[in-house]
Amino acid sequence: MRIRQKDGFKWGYNSVTELNGKHSDMMMDYGILRLNPGHIFDDDTRLEKVYLLLQGQVTVECAGQTYQVRRESFLDDAFWLIDVPEHESVRITGRAEDSEIAVIRTVNSNQFPVKVHDLSNSVIETRGQGTMNETGTRIVKTLLDHALAPESNIMLGEDIHYPGKWAGFPSHSHPQPEIYFYKFQPENGFGLLKLGDEGVLLEHNDTVTIAPDLVHPQVSAPGYAMYFLWIIRHLDGNPYIRPNFEQQHLWVTEPGAKYWPDV
């Protein structure tokens, strides 16, 4: 399902999905926190809490530690994320004229120390090189997954699309619910997503909720860089490890695969 935010986000916390409310099938609170200088956000929710700085500058106080964090834009590699267990609270203070933070919360009774994820303990890859005539080449940044953070119930990362390129192809699915959040550079850009048997238009600040077992490949329009944040909720006893690919399309990635007009 596409959730539009064509007028942008208001100051403060903007709820998009709710654990016990709208779009509860995603099993997560998800929203965008927008802060200006001096604006304070306190969160003592008894849930696992993940905060990812998308852009701007903030001070984060948690478990007796203070972090000064800055990110120029969502396209830059200098990402910063903090994963907080249910028993800890967080205070975030805006320092830039306009800062945006993705907020994710979910049920998790695991006890673990507060953990920061940045370039030093995340995985950055350029995927798709050398296959499909480079139509799927993109930058993938994995910040949380079952290997990096086995104590977490959340898997999270960022994809940066080169203009006109695909992601998630060959078409794949998985039984865990997933959320996609999009930004474009320039902001009037767009992309397209195949969600199951439906086509979905993607625009700046859109969110898409992806129900279990729906395929979801996507493409950005020529000339427009497309960023998307992906968030998967691990299932109890069934964490996300790898996707299930549609067998009918796997041939396109085989070495030496020939496409029209070369066939």
Long-range contacts (C-beta under 8 A, 24 or more apart in sequence): 1-208, 1-209, 2-200, 2-201, 2-202, 2-206, 2-207, 2-208, 3-206, 3-207, 3-208, 3-209, 4-203, 4-205, 4-206, 5-32, 5-205, 5-206, 5-207, 6-203, 6-205, 8-205, 9-34, 9-100, 9-205, 10-34, 11-35, 11-36, 11-39, 12-39, 12-41, 13-41, 13-103, 16-179, 16-181, 16-207, 17-179, 17-207, 17-209, 19-47, 19-105, 19-106, 19-107, 23-209, 25-177, 25-209, 25-211, 26-177, 26-178, 26-179, 26-209, 26-233, 27-106, 27-107, 27-177, 27-233, 28-104, 28-105, 28-106, 28-154, 28-177, 28-179, 28-231, 28-233, 29-103, 29-104, 29-105, 29-106, 30-102, 30-103, 30-104, 30-105, 30-179, 30-181, 30-207, 30-231, 31-102, 31-103, 32-100, 32-101, 32-102, 32-103, 32-181, 32-205, 33-92, 33-100, 33-101, 33-102, 33-103, 34-98, 34-99, 34-100, 34-101, 35-92, 35-93, 35-94, 35-98, 35-99, 35-101, 36-94, 36-96, 36-97, 36-98, 36-99, 37-94, 37-95, 37-96, 37-97, 38-93, 38-94, 39-93, 39-94, 40-91, 40-92, 40-93, 40-94, 41-91, 41-92, 41-93, 42-89, 42-90, 42-91, 43-89, 43-90, 43-91, 43-92, 43-103, 44-89, 44-90, 45-86, 45-105, 46-86, 46-87, 47-86, 47-105, 47-106, 47-107, 47-108, 48-83, 48-84, 48-85, 48-86, 48-105, 48-106, 48-107, 48-108, 48-110, 48-152, 48-153, 48-154, 49-83, 49-84, 49-86, 49-88, 49-90, 49-103, 49-104, 49-105, 50-81, 50-82, 50-83, 50-84, 50-102, 50-103, 50-104, 50-105, 50-144, 50-152, 50-154, 50-156, 51-81, 51-82, 51-84, 51-90, 51-92, 51-101, 51-102, 51-103, 51-104, 52-79, 52-80, 52-81, 52-101, 52-102, 52-104, 52-143, 52-156, 52-229, 53-79, 53-80, 53-81, 53-99, 53-100, 53-101, 54-100, 54-101, 54-102, 54-183, 54-229, 55-98, 55-99, 55-100, 56-94, 56-95, 56-96, 56-97, 56-98, 56-99, 56-100, 56-101, 57-94, 57-95, 57-96, 57-99, 58-92, 58-93, 58-94, 58-95, 58-96, 58-99, 58-101, 59-92, 59-93, 59-95, 60-90, 60-91, 60-92, 61-90, 61-91, 61-92, 61-93, 62-88, 62-89, 62-90, 62-91, 62-114, 63-88, 63-113, 63-114, 65-114, 67-116, 68-95, 70-95, 70-96, 73-185, 74-158, 74-183, 74-227, 75-160, 75-185, 75-225, 75-227, 77-119, 77-124, 77-141, 78-118, 78-119, 79-118, 79-119, 79-122, 79-141, 79-143, 79-158, 80-116, 80-117, 80-118, 81-116, 81-117, 81-118, 81-143, 81-144, 81-156, 82-114, 82-115, 82-116, 82-117, 83-112, 83-114, 83-115, 83-116, 83-117, 83-144, 83-149, 83-152, 83-154, 84-114, 85-110, 85-111, 85-112, 85-113, 85-114, 87-111, 88-114, 102-181, 102-229, 104-154, 104-156, 104-231, 106-153, 106-154, 106-233, 107-153, 108-151, 108-152, 108-153, 110-151, 110-152, 110-153, 112-151, 112-152, 115-149, 117-143, 117-144, 117-148, 117-149, 121-148, 122-148, 123-148, 128-165, 128-166, 131-252, 131-253, 131-257, 132-166, 132-169, 132-252, 132-253, 132-257, 133-259, 134-165, 135-164, 135-165, 135-166, 136-165, 136-166, 136-167, 136-169, 137-162, 137-165, 138-162, 138-165, 138-166, 138-167, 145-240, 146-234, 146-239, 146-240, 146-241, 152-234, 153-233, 153-234, 154-231, 154-232, 154-233, 154-234, 155-231, 155-232, 155-233, 155-234, 155-239, 155-240, 156-229, 156-230, 156-231, 156-232, 157-229, 157-230, 158-227, 158-228, 158-229, 158-230, 159-227, 159-228, 159-230, 160-225, 160-226, 160-227, 161-191, 161-219, 161-220, 161-225, 161-226, 161-227, 161-228, 162-220, 162-225, 163-220, 163-221, 163-222, 163-223, 163-224, 163-225, 163-226, 164-219, 164-220, 164-221, 164-222, 164-223, 165-219, 165-220, 166-217, 166-218, 166-219, 167-217, 167-218, 167-219, 167-228, 168-215, 168-216, 168-217, 168-218, 169-217, 169-249, 169-252, 170-217, 170-245, 170-246, 170-249, 170-250, 170-252, 170-253, 171-215, 171-216, 171-217, 171-245, 171-246, 171-249, 172-215, 172-216, 172-217, 172-243, 172-244, 172-245, 172-246, 173-212, 173-213, 173-214, 173-215, 173-216, 173-243, 173-244, 173-246, 174-212, 174-213, 174-232, 174-240, 174-243, 174-244, 175-212, 175-213, 175-235, 175-238, 176-212, 176-232, 176-233, 176-234, 176-235, 176-238, 176-239, 176-240, 177-209, 177-210, 177-211, 177-212, 177-232, 177-233, 178-209, 178-210, 178-216, 178-230, 178-231, 178-232, 178-233, 179-207, 179-208, 179-209, 179-210, 179-229, 179-230, 179-231, 180-207, 180-208, 180-210, 180-216, 180-228, 180-229, 180-230, 180-231, 181-205, 181-206, 181-207, 181-228, 181-229, 181-231, 182-206, 182-207, 182-208, 182-226, 182-227, 182-228, 183-226, 183-227, 183-228, 184-220, 184-224, 184-225, 184-226, 184-227, 185-224, 185-225, 185-227, 186-224, 189-220, 189-221, 189-223, 189-224, 189-225, 189-226, 190-220, 190-221, 190-224, 191-218, 191-219, 191-220, 191-221, 191-224, 191-226, 192-218, 192-219, 192-221, 193-217, 193-218, 194-218, 202-226, 215-246
